[in-house]
């Protein structure tokens, strides 16, 4: 899967924003390591930056499940990710609900411990009231991600129409999953509709 993602990213002109969930955040970190010039922001949701503690045992019970082999603490994907230092804005959305002792005795989201999700010093954290899987369906998380991107990269999202100059940006997320953005600068108003795939 990583070679396929690398191939796709290598063909994009950039700049790119990457959004990834759980194990996808591990891939996203390795993609940043491979293509630091193409990525301008990373947003991860419930990514186990220290690995998934329950996978340490589960990988022996399910030896053919590659995910468990890759996400256990101390494996090369986890250790390789920990050596990466982000030099771009990198945000982790941290689910706060769903804790179960079957996963960890530490606070967790039903899959990943909060300790693993919040272990990096070069990441900004946003807590949300969802569990590991609901975070993908939560409209508040979708809106937060869109707002993070627009706040940091107005000029990227809106196709360099105003080169990121200061002005006022009004954002409206419509029910049809189209983001309506209106930007005002020097008495000129630019409007842009951006289709959002969640």
C-alpha positions, 0 to 999 in steps of 0.5 A: 500500500505504501508504494502505491501511495508514494507513486500517487504523491510523486505524480502530484504537483503540490502543495498537498495537505494529507489527512489520515486516520489511525494506521494511515497517519503512520503512512502519512508520516512516512510519506512526509519523510519521502516527500517533505517538499510536497506536503504543507500540512498533515492532519491525523486522526487517532494515529498511534505514534508509539504503536498499538500496545494490544498489537504486541500480543495480537500479532502472535495470535494473528501472524498473517495480519500485516496491520498487526505486524506493522503497528506493534511498538518497536516494529520498523514502521513505528521506529522509522516514524518516530525518527521523523521531525515535522517542519510543517504544521501537523495536527492530531485529532485525539478521540476522548471516548470509548475507553476499554480495558480490553485495549489498554489499562491506560485511557484509550479511544477503544483502539489506541491509548491516549499516550500513544496518540499524544506522544510527539512534541512536534504535533498540535493536539485537538481533543474531540468527544468521539471514539476511534471509529466515530471520529471519521463520521463526525461533522465537527471533526470534518469542519475542524479539518477544513478550518485548519486547512483554510486557516493555514493555507487560504491561498492553496485551497482557493487556487492562488486567486489572492496569493494568501494576502491578508483579508477576510475569509468567510466559510460556510459548509453546506449540507451538500458537502460543498464548502462555500468560501468568500474572501474579501481583500482591498474591496474585492470579493472572490468566491469559490466553491470547493467540493469536500470529500469526507 
